[in-house]
Amino acid sequence: MNRHPALPHTLPPVSGWKAGLRLRFWRYLPLKFVGISAFMWVFFVGYFHTLRHPVYPVFQMPLTTLDQLIPFQPQAMLAYASLWLYVGTAPGLLLTLKELIVYGLWAAALCASGLAIFYFWPTSVPPHQVDVSGFPGFGLLQGMDAAGNACPSLHVATAVFTAIWVERLLRIVGVPSALRVLNLAWVVAIAYSTAAIRQHVVLDAVAGAALGALFAVVAILCCPRLGRSEGSSEGRKGLRPP
């Protein structure tokens, strides 16, 4: 009687980086969408509370020479608003519920630290020297975000935190370098936009970048396996025969 050859203990990874990205994108997609949306809602509850009810005197952030050199660029609003899409890319590339929960806890810790700074040291940006009321989107932004909760810029902090994690995950998947360069360009555009639309000053952006990088690096050091679920295989479980 012919015997079937024994199945190997490990199966080869999904062939190609495109297949790896597809698997990561579709895994728990509805849950990721709902979870990220709920996370943002909870964050904004705390954000707007600290913005509208400062407990301590508000410190106005100073302008630097670099602020004077960066012209007002209303078209940068597109890059600024793209953050709300960008922050979903890192959790969107995770494979397991445990990874999503752990990542969410680190992101929450980052946001909570920023809100704590805003509570004990409320800050604002200097008044605009440009009338932005005629530009699309600026009226809504000014009505919602005003000029407070300036330093550190949580816009930049969450973008840098996301960028470092996306870079890590893209390297794990093995994507072409062009996609990694695109990730870098996206986060740089977001950070630059905060000063270009006068929503932040340069010092806010620098402090936000430092805060985001700190949390990302510490998270990776504390959770070195995060993002590497199922070994080096992309979805090995989905490939196992019944």
TABELZI-V19860 format. One record per run of one state. SS is the DSSP state (helix for helix, strand for strand, loop for the rest). FROM is the first residue (numbers start at 1). LEN is the number of residues. Records with the same first field share a line. If there is no record, write none. Layout:
SS->FROM-LEN, FROM-LEN
This chain:
loop->1-16, 27-2, 53-6, 61-4, 70-4, 82-1, 93-4, 121-2, 125-13, 146-2, 149-5, 174-3, 197-5, 223-13, 240-3
helix->17-10, 29-24, 65-5, 74-8, 83-10, 97-24, 138-8, 154-20, 177-20, 202-21, 236-4
strand->59-2, 123-2, 148-1
